[in-house]
Amino acid sequence: MKRTKLLALITMAVSASLAGNAMAQQTTLRVFSGGQNQRPDLMRKLFDEYQKANPSVKIDIETGGATSELQRQYLSTVLNAKDSAIDIYLIDIVNPAQYMGAGWLEPLDGYVGGPSAMKPYLPVYSQANVVNGKVAAMPAFADAMFMYYRKDLLDKYGIKEPKTWDELAVASRKIQDGEKNPNLQGLSIQGAPIEGAVCTFLLPYWSMGKSFNDSAGKMTLDKDAAAKGMDMWLKLVDQGVIKKNVAEVKTPDTVNEFKAGQVAFAINWGFAWDRFKEDPDSQVKGKVGVMPLPAMAGGKSATCVGGWQWAVSAFSKSKAEAAKLVQYMASPASSKFLAVEGSLLPTIQSVYTDADVTKAAPWFKDAATVVIAGQARPISARYGEVSDTIRTTASAILARTKTSAEGVAEIDSKLTRVMR
């Protein structure tokens, strides 16, 4: 479907429900739309269509923060100051409970009809965006950590997609030995003390069937299992599958090294797919596959779900108009546009099978099962403390400044008080 036709359909879909706005007083809404990976360029196109259907509304866009951590720091500063300059925020899936608990978000129940409005969305997003029975935010687009792999290399060496981490180690060594390229890594993960390291800690743990917290948010950490998961990563380092300076690896490092043809398997977020497929300097165009993450022996594949949500500031002076815009941005039509134009993963399951979406992004047929089965990072009103503790400790373990057992004990001690 051509972009102009798709945008026209979106405009028609919202204009009927929002008729009458043209005669209203002019309202200016300022939207924080994240960094480059959140595709503010595509959000701008949707905002332009909304303005056409609602001439009384003018939308200004603000961008910034290359990472979730930087965006969280900025938003925490603005919201803590009760600044009314920004009406709508694009926030990470881990933030609704934290921001709602701080009194920074406007509950959307009165505008969207209550928690029943979340029924069309994948369960993980419904759960993350409803806090204490109130709608804190609306899903924008999904994300998850995927296992990207070099299809050409697996075909060359007759290797099937590994189901366990032990199988991945064997496959990696076979490829590395065969290619005789000293710069070729078997697997790239994120070990620097960034948000991705929270997932690095949780992935093997979850794949043993373990949970980090219960439905009430209380921590249920199995220390032996968590230490076993971190020891597994260190074993892969010792085997030469993961590079030794893994504690310094950030999200862009994995993307750039895989894109340069220097990695056989790589764990990264959904945005990386377009970088591999479209970047002019990509050496792996047409050679990339996506598969579920391996599991620990006897366990089940699990992945870390991310994604972004639209939230209305508690300090906005135009909350009703802001809520209308949030509904539009969270609609199936907007989700389809973002999927077709930017390969941004839908939060609505039906959009994954839309003919226009599957034509534009064929890999979504593999991505859907991964996202649907994904798990959210710990949901906590004090998520900043949870994240800081897990990611810095996981990085220290990978840097071998702490043993896995020591690091896990430290996480347990600190977060037992935070996640009561």
N, C-alpha and C positions, 0 to 999 in steps of 0.2 A: 504494500500500500504506500502510495506516495505521501511524503511528509505533509504537503499542503492539504491533501484529502483527509489525512488522519487528524491534523490540527482543526480542520473545519468540523469534523465529527465531534471533537472534544468541545468546541465552542457551542455547537448546537445542543450538546448534552447538558451543559451547565446553564445556558442562557434562559431556557424555559423555567428552570427551578429558581433562578435568581432574577426574574423579570421585575422591572420596576426600579431597579437601582439607578437607572440612567437619570431619573428625576431627583435623586437624593443629593444631599450636600456632598461636595467633593471630600473624599477621605484618602489620605496618604498612608499606606502601610509600608513599613520597613521590615525586610525579611533578611535574617542571617541564613545564608544558604551554603555554609561550609566551605571546603576547599576544592581544589581541582578534581579530586577523585569523586566528589559528590555532584559533579557536572553542573555547575551553576549556569553554564551556557544553555543547557537544555531546560533548566528551571526558568530561565529568562524567557524562553519561547513560550512556555506554558503561561507564565505571568502575562505576557503580551496578549495571548488569546483571552485570558480572563478579563483584561482591561477592555478589550474590544466588546466583550459581552456585557461589561459593567463599566460604562464610561465615567461613572461617578467615583471610581476607585483608581488611584494611581499607586503603583507598586515600585518601590525602590529596593535594590538588592545590595546586600553587603556580603563580602566573602573574606575568608582568611583562615589560617591554620591548616598546615599541610597534614597534620595527624590528629587523631581523636583526642590525644592528650593535650595538644596545644589549643584545640577548640574548646575543650572542657575548661582549661585554665582561663581562657578569655571570657567564656560565658559565665563562669563562676564569679569573675570580677564584676561584670556588667550587672548580673542579676543580684548579686549581694549588695550592690549599690542602689538597687531598686530603680534602675534607670529605665525610663519609659520610652527611650528613643527607638528601641527595636520592639516590634509587635509580635513577630513570629520567629521561632528558632528551629533550625534543623539540628536534631540532637541524636546521639548514639543510642542504641537499644538499651544500654546499661543505665541511661540517665533518667528516664521518667520517674522511677521510685525515688532517686536521690533528689531531683529537683522539686518533685511534688512534696517530699518531706520537708524541704527547706522553705516551702511557701512561694516558690518562684514561678509556678505554672498555674494557669487558669483552668480549673476543671471544665471539661467540654460537655458534660452530660446534658446540660440545658440546651446545647446547640445541636448535638448529634443524636439525642434520644436515649442516652445511657449506654451501658456496656453491651446491649444487644446490637449496637452499631458495629461491634467488632466481629460479628459472626462470619462475614465474608473472608476474613483474613486468616492466614495460617496460624495455628494455635500458639506458636511461640511468640508471635507479635501481639496477639490478643492478650496473652498473659502479661507481657512486658509493659503494655500500655494501659492496663487497668490496675490502678493502685488503690488499695483499700476500698474497692468497690466503685471507684470513680475513674472516668476516662481522663487520663493525664495527657495523652497525645494520640495522634493518628499516624499509621504507618505510611512512610514515603516510598521506600524501596528496600528490598532485602539484600542481605549479603551473607556469605558463609566462607569458611576456609575450605578450599578444594585441594585435592592432590592432582597437580598437573604433571604430565609425564611426556617423555619423548616417544611418540608412537613409532617413529622410524627406527629408533634404537631397540625398542622391545621387539619389533618385527625382525630386525636384522639378526638378533640373537635368539629368536624363538622363545621369548619370555611372555608368559601370561601376566595379566594384571595381578600383582601380589595382594593377598588377602590379609596377611599378618606382617608385622614389622620384621620378623625373622625372615620371611620370604622376600621382603623388600631389600634387606641387607644382602641376601644371596644374589638377587637380581642386579643390584647396584654393583657389586664386586665383579660380576660376570661382564657387565658393560664396561666398567672402568678398566679391567684387565684386557678386554678385547680392543678397546679404543686406544690404549697406550698413550693417553693424553693426560699429563700430570696435572692439568688445570681442570679436569672434568670431575665435578663433585657427584656423589651418588644421590644425596638428598640435601636440600636447603630448607632450614627452618629459621624462625626468628628467635634469637637468644638474647638480644640486647634488652635492657630494662624498659621496654615499650609495651603498649597494650597487647601487641601480638604475643608477648611472652606469657601473658595470662593464659592464652589458648595453648601455647606450647606446654605449659604445666598441666592443663586439664585434658588434653587430647588422649594421651595414653591412659590416664586415670579413668576417664569416662569409658574408654573402650574395654575396661575390665568390668563394666557394669556398675561402677561406683557412682555415687552422687555426692556433690560437694555440700549441698544444703537441702533442707526439706521445703515443703510448700510454704511454710511460714517464714522462710529465710534463715532458720537456725542452721548453723554449720554441722555437717555430718561427716567430716573428713575421716577417711580410713588412712591413717598415717603410713602403715606398711605398704598399702597399695600405691599411695602417692610417691613414696620413696622408690618403689619398684619401677614406676613410670619414668622418673627422672634418671634412674640408673640405666634404663633402656636407651635413653638418648646418649648418655655417656659411653655406653658400649658401642653405639654406632660411630661415635667419634673415634674411639680406640680402633675400630675396624677400618677406619679411613673412609667411611661412607659419608659422614658429616665432617666438615672441616674443623680444624682445631680451634679457630677463633670464633666459634659459633656464638659466644657470649657478646660479640660485637655486631652480629648480623641484624640489620633492620629490614623492615618490609621492602623498601625500594632496592636494597641490596639483592634480595632474592629475585625480585622481578628483573633487574638489570642483568644478573648473572645467568638466569635461565634464558632470557631473551638473547643473550650473546652466545648461547649454545654451550655453556659451561656447566650445566646441571642436567642430570637424568630425570630426577624426581624433585618436585618443589611444592611446598605447602604455602598457599597464599590466598588472598581474598579475591572475590569475583572480578574486581576491576582489572586484574592482571590479564584476563583473557584478551581484552582489546589491545593491550600493550603488546602481547605476543603476536597478535594477528595483524595489527595495523601499523605499528611504529615502523618508520622507514629503515631503522637500523636493526630490526628484528632478524635474527638468523634462523628462527624456528617457525616461520610462517608455513602453515599447512602440515606441520609435524607434531602438533600438540594434541594430547588427549586429556580427558578429565575422568577421574574415577573416584569412588568412595575411598576415604582414608582407611589404611590398614588398621587392624585391631591387635591388641595383645593376644597371645595364644589362648584359645578358649573363650575369647570375648567377642564383642560385636562392634562394628565400625561406628564411630561417633565423630561429629564435627562441631566446630565452634560457630555459632550463628552470630552474625553482626546485623547491620542494617540501620536505617535512619528513619527518624520520626519527626513529624511536624507538630510543634507545640506552640501554644499561645502564651505570651508573657502575662504573668499576674499583674504587671505594672503597665500594660498597654492601655492607652486611652481610647482604643477602638476595638474592643474585644469581640463584639458581635460580627463586625466586618472581617476581622482576622479569622474568626472561626469559620466563616463561609469560605474564605480562601483556602483554609486548611482542608475542609471537606472536598473542595475541588481538586486539590493537589493529591489527596488520598483516594481519589475515585478510580474505578477500573479503567476508564478511558485514559486518564493521566498515566496510570501504571503501564498501560499498553504502549503509549507514546514513548515513555522512558525505556521500555524494553526494546522496541523496534529501533529507536534512534541511538540509544546509548548502551545497549546490552545490560541495562540495570535490572537486576533480578526482581520480579514481582513479589509482592507480599500476599497476593491473591492467587490461589492455586489454579483457577480456571484460565488465568491469563497465560500460564505456561503452555497451554495447549492451543491457544489461538493461532489460526493458520498464518496470519501475518507475522506473529511473533516467532513461530518456529521456522519460518522462511528466513527471517532476518538474523536469527540467532539459533541455528540448529543445535548448538551444544546445550540449550536449555532442557532438552529432553533427558540429558544425563544430569544436569544440575538440579532439576526439580526434586529428585529422590534424595539428593544430598541435603538440600535445604529443609525439606519437610521433616527429615529425621534428625535435624540438628538440635543442639542444646544451647541455651543461653548461658552466658557467664553469670555469676552469682547476682541475683537481684537483691539490692540492699540500698536503703536510704543513705548508707555511708559507703557507697561503692568506691569513692575516691580512695579511701583508706584500704579497702579490700584489694583494689587494683594495685596500689603502690606496694603493698606487702607481697602479693604474689609475684608480680613481675620483677621486682628487685631481688627477691630471694631466688626465684627460678634462674635469673641471670647469674647470680653468685654461684649457684650450684653448677651451672654449665661452665663457668670460669674456673671451677674447682677451688674456690676460696672457702667453700663449705661443702660438706658431704651431703648427699641426698637426705639422709636421716636427720642431720642437724638442721638443714633448711626447712624440711617439712615440720619438724618440731617447733621451729620458730614461727612458721605460718600458723600452726595450730594454736600456739600460745597467744599470738597477737590477735587473731581473728575470732577466737572463742569469746573474747570480750566485746568485739565489734558486732558479731553476728549472733546475738542472743535470741 
